[in-house]
Amino acid sequence: MKGRAIVNIILTAINAKYIHSSLAAYSLYAYLSDEEKQHVQIKEFTVNQQESLIVSELLRTKPDALAFSCYIWNIDMILSITETFKKVLPHVPIILGGPEVSYEFESDLVDIIIRGEGEEVFREIVRTYIDERNLPALNPSTPSLDSIPFPYTNRFPTLANRIIYYETSRGCVNRCGFCLSSATEGVRFLSWERIESDLAQFLQANVKQVKFVDRTFNCSKHHAMAIWKYLIENDNGITNFHFEIAGEQLDEEMLALLSTARKGLFQFEIGVQSTNPQTLTAISRATDTDLLFENVSRLMSFGNIHLHLDLIVGLPYEDYDSFRRSFNDVFVLRPHKLQIGFLKLLKGSQLRKDADKYGIVCKKNAPYSVLKTDFITFEQVNHIHKIEHMVETFYGADGFNAAVRFILTQFATPFDSFDKLACHWETGEYHLVSHKKMAMYSFLHSFGETFLSDKLHQICELLKFDMLLQENIRTFPAWITNYYTPDNRQITRTTGVHMFEYDILTWMGLNHMVPLAQQETNLAFDYTQPIGDGRVR
């Protein structure tokens, strides 16, 4: 088609949360020449904002063309915005790119679709519009990663307190059936010279967190070791770096290096997904689970790296009992965060192609979440959603550690504990309204009354400890004061001394579970210290 005089192209990112940033938008912009950048603006929004507000803000820019980066979390909103613009400003071209439109996507509302990596193709589109010439055939390309300039030059002030996403490689050595890696082959890396320069800029700017989006960061030992070693040696004491790694691919040399990192410098996300061998074979995920668990245990023993382990509900051959076993297998490692995810049949993934083979039924619209399979019913999936909420609320967040630790010892398995919590949550209709944190403590007390009445006094003591660890409480809920009058002494605005009938602090410090020792103990809480070991003594 013949181009028209376009001088203001709006490169639009709609993020999942405000704290996120758009690596895609910044990379596309960075790849442009200085002259081309004069014709392009980046605008960032979130899916939590009103669509009418986003449309209004885009209209204020007086766009000559609109480009959107499309993912499962924003595609529905983007298509709705596109429909609005085509009705009110039909002359404004719409350009879509990103993984959500790279496969199985067609739309009469869209003028241009960029499939695959977008830097070279987007630059060609910008040039075409600026020069008012015919748009050539747009073929997917794979530019050298070093040819893409550092995307955050001069942007750190506007990204303060936000997560910054960064990549040192594209592609993946694995071919997991649930992931888009099953649709691509090979891995390309940034050069070490470029990586060193980029990392130095992050460290110098004292950014809060950098999340590496490399699909399997440690697929190359040399690559991973060089980056970890540089970050350990040049640690600024502030920045945290997040990596998605394959736990079974860590060796003794890598573990020895990681043991020397500052506490809080690194956090790792490890996708276990399942411990069912038949499931792992079906999704083309060759994992030595025993070695993976051994390495996770080693990392946990270092005490310096936050570990986030993932499981997926709805995979082939994973029925309810199998998922229960996978959950318990992983939970025994006591990771800092255990995330229960639900299979999403991503466009371009192998499992989307094999859905009929396994009877996988998913939602029609993004994020294409699993509803049922030949192995797990809709009712079971729905119940695990409730269990996931309990895990996220009481295990994945601060504030309930002592009480939940105790509750977990009172049932046959960790999964059964969270299952009971989920049932009580639904029976009490807690799911129908939102709750403040104090109401969550009351919920755990109510749970104790219902299922652990003979241990209720211990649960009250532990809930009191959890509450005091969070804030300097002067007035306790009635369900504590009905049992006894708490002994609170020397309370000031920043300190408090409280009596407990059990030696909770010693019990919390044990790596293994033993009964609570009944021993009158006075604990001092210093609220000038951050939540953790330093706050109570």
C-alpha positions in Angstrom: 0.0 0.0 0.0 1.1 3.6 -0.6 2.4 5.3 2.6 1.2 8.6 3.7 2.9 11.5 5.5 3.1 10.1 9.1 5.1 12.1 11.6 3.8 10.9 14.9 3.8 7.1 15.6 2.8 6.1 19.1 4.5 2.9 20.3 2.1 1.7 23.0 2.7 -0.7 25.9 -0.1 -1.9 28.2 1.6 -3.6 31.1 0.1 -6.0 33.6 1.0 -3.7 36.6 2.4 -0.2 37.1 5.6 -1.5 38.6 6.4 -3.4 35.3 8.1 -1.8 32.3 8.0 -2.7 28.6 11.3 -4.1 27.3 9.7 -4.6 23.9 8.8 -1.0 23.5 12.1 0.3 24.7 14.0 -2.2 22.4 12.0 -1.2 19.3 12.6 2.5 20.0 16.3 2.0 20.7 16.8 0.3 17.3 15.7 3.4 15.5 18.1 6.0 14.2 18.1 9.4 15.8 16.1 10.9 12.9 13.6 8.1 13.0 13.1 8.6 16.8 11.8 12.1 16.1 8.7 10.5 14.7 8.0 7.9 17.5 6.8 8.3 21.1 6.5 5.6 23.8 3.4 5.6 25.9 2.9 3.1 28.8 -0.3 2.2 30.5 -1.6 -0.8 32.6 -4.5 -3.2 32.2 -5.8 -1.9 35.5 -6.6 1.5 34.0 -9.9 2.4 32.4 -9.9 1.7 28.7 -11.6 5.1 28.1 -8.7 6.8 29.9 -6.1 5.0 27.6 -8.1 6.0 24.5 -8.3 9.6 25.7 -4.6 9.8 26.4 -3.7 8.3 23.0 -6.0 10.8 21.3 -4.2 13.6 23.1 -1.0 12.6 21.3 -2.7 13.3 17.9 -1.4 10.0 16.5 -0.7 9.4 12.8 -0.2 5.7 13.6 -0.6 3.4 16.6 1.6 0.5 17.4 0.9 -2.0 20.2 2.9 -4.7 21.8 0.6 -7.7 22.4 0.6 -10.4 25.1 -2.0 -12.6 26.7 -2.6 -10.1 29.5 -3.4 -7.2 27.2 -4.6 -8.5 23.9 -8.4 -8.2 24.7 -8.0 -4.6 25.8 -5.8 -3.7 22.7 -8.4 -5.2 20.3 -11.1 -3.2 22.0 -9.0 0.0 21.7 -8.3 -0.8 18.1 -12.0 -1.2 17.4 -12.7 2.2 18.9 -10.0 3.9 16.9 -11.1 2.3 13.7 -14.6 3.7 14.3 -13.6 7.3 15.2 -10.3 7.7 13.4 -10.3 5.1 10.6 -7.4 6.8 8.8 -5.0 6.0 11.6 -3.1 2.8 10.8 -2.9 0.1 13.5 0.3 -1.9 13.9 0.3 -5.0 16.2 3.3 -7.0 17.2 4.3 -9.5 19.9 3.8 -13.1 20.8 0.0 -12.9 20.9 -0.3 -11.9 17.3 2.7 -13.9 15.9 0.7 -17.1 15.6 -2.9 -17.8 14.5 -4.0 -14.2 14.4 -5.9 -12.3 11.7 -8.0 -9.2 12.0 -9.7 -6.8 9.6 -9.2 -4.0 12.2 -5.4 -4.2 11.9 -3.3 -2.7 9.1 0.0 -4.3 9.9 1.0 -7.4 11.9 4.6 -7.9 12.9 5.3 -11.6 13.5 8.3 -12.7 15.5 11.1 -10.3 16.5 10.2 -6.8 15.7 13.2 -4.5 15.7 14.1 -4.6 12.0 10.5 -4.9 10.8 9.3 -1.9 12.9 12.2 0.2 11.7 11.3 -0.6 8.1 7.7 0.4 8.8 8.8 3.7 10.3 11.1 4.5 7.4 8.3 3.7 4.9 5.9 6.0 6.6 8.4 8.8 6.9 9.5 8.5 3.2 5.9 8.1 2.0 6.7 5.0 -0.1 5.1 1.7 -0.6 5.3 -0.7 2.3 7.5 -3.7 1.3 6.9 -7.3 2.2 7.5 -7.7 6.0 9.5 -10.9 6.6 10.4 -12.0 10.1 14.0 -11.3 11.0 16.5 -12.2 13.7 18.9 -9.3 14.2 22.2 -9.6 16.0 21.4 -8.8 19.7 24.5 -6.5 19.8 22.9 -4.4 17.1 20.1 -3.5 19.4 21.3 -0.6 21.6 20.9 -0.7 25.4 17.2 0.1 25.7 17.3 2.1 28.9 19.8 4.9 28.0 18.6 8.1 29.8 15.5 6.3 31.1 16.4 5.4 34.7 14.8 8.5 36.3 11.4 7.7 34.7 11.7 4.0 35.8 12.5 4.6 39.5 10.9 1.9 41.8 9.8 -0.2 38.8 11.0 -3.6 37.7 13.3 -3.4 34.7 13.3 -6.3 32.3 16.5 -7.3 30.5 17.6 -10.0 28.1 21.1 -11.4 27.3 19.8 -14.1 25.0 16.9 -15.0 22.8 15.6 -18.5 22.2 15.8 -21.6 24.4 17.6 -25.0 24.4 14.4 -26.6 25.7 11.3 -27.5 23.8 8.6 -27.5 26.5 5.2 -28.2 25.1 3.4 -25.5 27.1 5.9 -22.7 26.1 6.5 -20.7 22.9 10.1 -22.2 23.0 8.5 -25.2 21.3 7.9 -23.0 18.2 11.5 -21.7 17.9 15.0 -23.2 17.7 18.4 -22.1 18.8 19.8 -19.6 21.2 21.5 -16.3 20.4 23.6 -14.4 23.1 24.7 -10.8 23.6 28.5 -10.4 23.6 30.3 -10.3 26.9 31.5 -6.7 26.2 28.0 -5.6 25.7 26.6 -7.4 28.8 29.3 -5.9 31.0 28.5 -2.4 29.7 24.8 -2.9 30.3 25.2 -4.4 33.8 27.5 -1.5 34.8 24.7 0.9 33.9 22.2 -0.9 36.1 24.6 -1.0 39.0 25.6 2.7 38.6 21.9 3.7 38.5 21.1 1.7 41.7 17.9 0.3 40.1 15.8 -1.7 42.5 15.3 -4.9 40.5 16.4 -6.2 37.1 14.5 -9.2 35.8 16.3 -11.3 33.2 13.8 -12.6 30.7 16.2 -15.2 29.2 14.1 -18.4 29.0 16.7 -20.7 30.6 19.4 -18.4 31.9 21.9 -21.0 32.8 21.6 -23.1 29.6 25.2 -21.9 28.9 27.4 -22.4 32.0 30.1 -20.0 30.8 27.5 -17.3 30.1 25.8 -17.6 33.4 29.0 -17.9 35.5 30.5 -14.8 33.9 27.4 -12.7 34.7 27.0 -14.0 38.3 30.7 -13.5 39.0 30.6 -9.9 37.7 27.5 -9.1 39.7 29.0 -10.6 42.9 32.3 -8.7 42.4 30.5 -5.4 41.6 27.6 -5.6 43.9 26.2 -2.1 44.8 24.4 -3.5 47.9 21.0 -2.3 46.4 20.1 -3.9 43.1 18.4 -7.4 43.0 18.7 -9.6 39.9 16.0 -12.1 39.1 16.8 -15.2 36.8 14.8 -18.1 35.5 17.0 -21.1 35.7 17.1 -24.8 35.3 17.9 -26.1 38.7 19.2 -29.4 37.5 21.8 -27.7 35.3 23.7 -26.3 38.3 27.1 -28.0 39.0 29.5 -27.8 42.0 31.4 -24.8 40.5 28.2 -22.8 40.0 26.9 -23.6 43.4 30.2 -22.7 45.1 30.1 -19.3 43.3 26.4 -18.7 44.2 27.1 -19.4 47.9 29.3 -16.2 48.0 26.6 -13.8 46.8 25.2 -11.1 49.1 21.9 -12.0 50.6 19.3 -10.4 48.4 21.5 -10.0 45.4 19.9 -12.8 43.4 16.5 -14.5 43.2 15.8 -17.6 41.2 12.6 -18.8 39.6 12.7 -22.6 38.9 10.0 -24.2 36.9 9.5 -27.7 38.3 6.0 -27.9 36.7 5.4 -31.5 37.7 7.2 -34.5 39.3 5.2 -37.0 37.3 7.6 -38.7 34.9 4.9 -39.4 32.3 3.8 -35.8 32.4 7.4 -34.5 31.9 7.9 -36.8 29.0 4.7 -35.7 27.3 5.7 -32.0 27.5 9.2 -32.7 26.3 10.8 -31.6 29.5 13.7 -33.9 30.3 14.4 -33.2 34.0 16.5 -35.1 36.5 14.1 -34.4 39.4 16.3 -35.9 42.0 19.3 -33.7 41.0 16.9 -30.7 40.7 15.7 -31.2 44.3 19.2 -31.8 45.6 20.4 -28.5 44.1 17.4 -26.6 45.4 18.1 -27.9 48.9 21.7 -26.7 48.5 20.6 -23.3 47.4 18.2 -23.1 50.3 21.0 -24.0 52.7 23.0 -21.0 51.6 20.3 -18.7 53.0 21.2 -15.9 50.5 19.1 -16.5 47.4 15.3 -16.1 47.3 13.9 -19.2 45.6 10.6 -19.3 43.7 9.4 -22.7 42.5 6.6 -23.2 39.9 4.0 -26.0 39.3 1.5 -26.1 36.5 -2.1 -27.5 36.8 -3.6 -29.2 33.7 -0.6 -30.9 32.1 -1.0 -34.2 30.3 -1.3 -37.2 32.7 -1.4 -35.0 35.8 -4.7 -35.9 37.5 -5.7 -34.5 40.9 -3.8 -37.1 42.9 -0.7 -36.7 40.7 -0.8 -32.9 41.3 -1.2 -33.5 45.0 2.0 -35.6 44.9 3.8 -33.0 42.8 2.8 -30.3 45.3 4.0 -32.2 48.3 7.2 -33.2 46.6 8.1 -29.6 46.0 6.7 -28.2 49.2 9.0 -30.3 51.3 11.9 -28.2 49.9 10.2 -25.2 51.6 11.0 -22.7 48.9 10.4 -19.0 49.7 7.5 -18.9 47.2 5.6 -21.8 45.7 3.5 -20.7 42.7 0.7 -22.8 41.4 0.1 -21.9 37.8 -2.6 -23.1 35.5 -1.9 -24.3 32.0 -2.4 -21.7 29.3 -2.7 -23.0 25.7 -0.5 -20.3 24.1 -0.7 -19.7 20.4 2.2 -21.4 18.7 2.9 -23.9 21.6 3.0 -27.6 21.0 0.3 -28.4 23.6 -2.1 -26.1 21.8 -1.6 -28.3 18.7 -2.0 -31.4 20.8 -5.0 -30.2 22.8 -7.4 -32.8 21.4 -4.9 -35.6 22.0 -5.1 -34.9 25.8 -8.6 -33.7 25.9 -7.5 -30.2 27.0 -10.3 -27.7 27.1 -9.4 -24.0 27.7 -11.0 -20.7 27.7 -11.6 -19.2 24.2 -10.1 -15.8 25.1 -6.6 -14.9 26.5 -5.0 -16.1 28.6 -6.5 -19.4 27.3 -6.5 -21.0 30.8 -7.2 -24.7 31.2 -10.8 -25.7 32.2 -10.4 -29.4 32.2 -8.5 -32.3 30.5 -8.9 -36.0 30.1 -7.1 -36.3 33.5 -8.6 -33.6 35.7 -12.1 -32.4 35.9 -13.3 -28.8 35.8 -14.5 -29.1 39.4 -11.0 -30.2 40.5 -9.3 -27.4 38.6 -11.7 -25.0 40.2 -10.9 -26.3 43.7 -7.2 -26.1 43.1 -7.7 -22.4 42.2 -9.0 -22.0 45.8 -6.0 -23.9 47.1 -3.7 -21.7 45.1 -5.3 -18.6 46.7 -4.6 -20.1 50.2 -1.0 -20.7 49.3 -0.6 -17.3 47.8 -2.3 -15.6 50.8 -0.8 -17.6 53.7 2.5 -19.1 52.4 3.6 -16.6 49.8 3.3 -13.5 51.9 4.7 -12.2 55.2 2.5 -12.1 58.3 1.4 -15.6 59.0 4.6 -17.6 59.1 4.4 -19.0 62.7 0.7 -19.9 62.6 0.8 -21.5 59.2 4.0 -23.4 60.0 2.2 -24.9 62.9 -1.0 -25.7 60.9 1.1 -27.5 58.3 2.3 -30.0 61.0 -1.3 -30.9 61.9 -2.4 -32.6 58.7 -1.1 -35.6 56.8 0.6 -33.5 54.0 1.1 -29.8 53.2 -1.4 -30.2 50.3 -4.1 -31.5 52.8 -3.5 -28.5 55.0 -4.1 -26.0 52.2 -7.0 -28.1 51.0 -8.6 -27.8 54.5 -8.0 -24.0 54.5 -9.6 -23.7 51.1 -12.7 -25.6 52.2 -13.0 -23.5 55.3 -12.6 -20.3 53.2 -15.4 -21.3 50.9 -17.7 -22.7 53.6 -17.4 -19.4 55.5 -18.0 -17.5 52.3 -14.8 -15.5 52.8 -14.3 -15.6 49.0 -17.3 -13.3 48.5 -15.7 -10.1 49.9 -12.2 -8.6 50.2 -10.5 -8.7 53.5 -7.9 -6.6 55.4 -5.0 -8.3 57.0 -6.5 -8.4 60.5 -9.5 -10.3 59.1 -7.1 -12.9 57.8 -5.8 -13.5 61.3 -9.4 -14.0 62.4 -9.9 -16.5 59.6 -7.0 -18.6 60.8 -8.3 -18.4 64.4 -11.7 -19.6 63.1 -10.0 -22.4 61.2 -8.3 -23.5 64.4 -11.6 -23.4 66.2 -13.1 -25.7 63.6 -10.3 -28.2 62.8 -7.8 -27.9 65.7 -9.8 -27.0 68.7 -7.5 -28.9 71.1 -4.5 -26.8 69.8 -6.4 -23.5 69.7 -4.4 -21.9 72.6 -1.1 -22.6 70.7 -2.6 -21.1 67.5 -3.6 -18.0 69.4 -0.1 -17.6 70.7 1.4 -18.0 67.3 -1.1 -15.6 65.7 -0.2 -13.0 68.4 3.5 -13.5 67.5 2.8 -13.1 63.8 0.8 -9.9 64.4 3.4 -8.4 66.7 6.1 -9.1 64.2 4.2 -7.0 61.7 3.3 -4.0 63.8 3.2 -2.6 67.3 -0.3 -3.7 68.3 -1.8 -2.2 71.5 -5.3 -3.7 71.3 -5.6 -7.3 70.4 -8.7 -9.0 68.9 -11.3 -10.4 71.3 -10.5 -14.0 70.4 -7.0 -13.4 72.0 -8.2 -11.5 75.0 -11.0 -13.9 75.7 -8.4 -16.5 76.5 -6.1 -14.4 78.6 -5.0 -10.8 79.0 -1.8 -10.4 77.1 1.1 -9.2 79.2 2.3 -6.1 77.4 5.1 -4.0 79.0 7.3 -1.1 78.2 5.3 -0.3 75.1 6.4 2.8 73.3 5.8 4.0 69.8 8.7 1.8 68.5 9.1 -1.0 71.1 7.1 -3.5 73.0 7.8 -6.4 75.4 5.3 -9.3 75.3 5.0 -12.5 77.3 4.3 -15.8 75.5 3.6 -19.2 77.1 5.7 -21.0 74.5 9.3 -20.6 73.3 8.2 -19.5 69.8 11.5 -17.9 68.7 13.5 -21.1 69.3 10.8 -23.2 67.6 10.8 -20.9 64.5 14.6 -21.2 64.2 14.6 -25.0 63.9 15.0 -26.5 60.4 12.9 -29.5 61.4 9.4 -29.6 63.0 9.0 -30.4 66.7 6.2 -29.7 69.2 6.0 -26.2 70.7 7.8 -26.2 74.0 5.6 -24.7 76.8 8.0 -22.2 78.5 7.1 -18.7 79.6 9.1 -16.4 77.4 9.4 -12.6 77.2 10.1 -11.3 73.7 11.1 -7.7 72.8 9.9 -6.3 69.5 11.9 -3.4 68.0 9.9 -1.7 65.3 12.9 0.4 64.2 14.2 -2.8 62.6 12.8 -4.4 59.4 10.5 -7.3 59.6 12.6 -10.4 60.2 15.1 -11.9 62.7 16.3 -8.5 63.8 12.9 -7.2 64.9 12.4 -9.6 67.8 14.7 -10.9 70.4 
